[in-house]
């Protein structure tokens, strides 16, 4: 099967997984691919690939029901030649500060508009697990992209998504996670999932070594010697130490310690790696050491495992690509269900760009530098997809002409939408102590 046939078959299978309103929904995805800049969501209907009226882009999201389980199987079928896939997990906010009638909103992280002096804003969080196909570049292909409800946390949602993905994968993956997931809660919740985990640790973390041998008196010890990452006096002798010369970073010092654990997960031993760069980065923050921990089967060589973690940043590139180029933040839907259906289309679009990367010819703007086939990015593929879609066609059927809608009947009562309060997740430790003092 040629690459052209593979892309065509992928589009047909994804079309069959969309359920109702699949014609309008699929043309909406083609409009997203071909439209680089829009001021509002209805402007996507102006794209020639969308052959229906502008109201159909709202009706499509209202009626469609993407089968996420079948779509995940479709994505994983494109990874059949990978022996040991690398998966990256992360979550990103979808701000909705003015949507008072949108239910289940909570405070999410924000770097722009904030409330007071806190970097938070009302909205929804979305958790993503993506396959990182290349050692270099900005490609990250989402396998699941779901909303974090007010009953979940980013850690519990990521654990549930990882379990779903690993059930369909043919081999045991390596998963990489940011420092937010480098905690005992995530270790315990993912202990029974057949996946190796490489997580970053915050530099102020405190770990514990293996307990000493039982002396026959009293209760056996659970923790051994204290290992504080920010205090070199508490470090034991490293199990392995290596110095390598990286062509980009310069001299890199790697140290590994074995049999360390979090205080709340003493039965899950970890390998801890300290990465110290001694070279070419001019920025002071880039010279700060990076702490990683490994949980799983046989650990890869220390000289390569830290490079696997650096590939995690491609999922950050995809989050930015979905927001800026795929117009993920443009629609303002009234229900979380419609937001989720719209979000389910983002992975389908990204996988189409990945499969078409060798079919397109880079068409840079006059101010852009030409990229080779190995360097081409998702944005550049989308910029050149017009010719491919014109040749490959669309599985969506031609729209049928219907009568004009009568509109809202005169005298009909309009019910006001319900205003939902913000959901506040948990109470901080400082607030808990203040409440205790007041009650006492």
Secondary structure as GFF3:
##gff-version 3
##sequence-region A 1 440
A	DSSP	alpha_helix	3	16	.	.	.	ID=ss1
A	DSSP	alpha_helix	22	34	.	.	.	ID=ss2
A	DSSP	three_ten_helix	41	46	.	.	.	ID=ss3
A	DSSP	alpha_helix	56	63	.	.	.	ID=ss4
A	DSSP	alpha_helix	68	77	.	.	.	ID=ss5
A	DSSP	beta_strand	86	95	.	.	.	ID=ss6
A	DSSP	beta_strand	106	109	.	.	.	ID=ss7
A	DSSP	beta_strand	120	131	.	.	.	ID=ss8
A	DSSP	beta_strand	141	148	.	.	.	ID=ss9
A	DSSP	alpha_helix	154	168	.	.	.	ID=ss10
A	DSSP	beta_strand	173	177	.	.	.	ID=ss11
A	DSSP	three_ten_helix	179	181	.	.	.	ID=ss12
A	DSSP	alpha_helix	184	189	.	.	.	ID=ss13
A	DSSP	beta_strand	195	201	.	.	.	ID=ss14
A	DSSP	beta_strand	206	208	.	.	.	ID=ss15
A	DSSP	beta_strand	226	228	.	.	.	ID=ss16
A	DSSP	three_ten_helix	232	234	.	.	.	ID=ss17
A	DSSP	beta_strand	240	246	.	.	.	ID=ss18
A	DSSP	beta_strand	250	260	.	.	.	ID=ss19
A	DSSP	beta_strand	270	277	.	.	.	ID=ss20
A	DSSP	three_ten_helix	285	287	.	.	.	ID=ss21
A	DSSP	beta_strand	290	295	.	.	.	ID=ss22
A	DSSP	alpha_helix	302	310	.	.	.	ID=ss23
A	DSSP	three_ten_helix	311	313	.	.	.	ID=ss24
A	DSSP	alpha_helix	314	324	.	.	.	ID=ss25
A	DSSP	alpha_helix	336	355	.	.	.	ID=ss26
A	DSSP	alpha_helix	378	383	.	.	.	ID=ss27
A	DSSP	alpha_helix	386	392	.	.	.	ID=ss28
A	DSSP	alpha_helix	429	439	.	.	.	ID=ss29
###
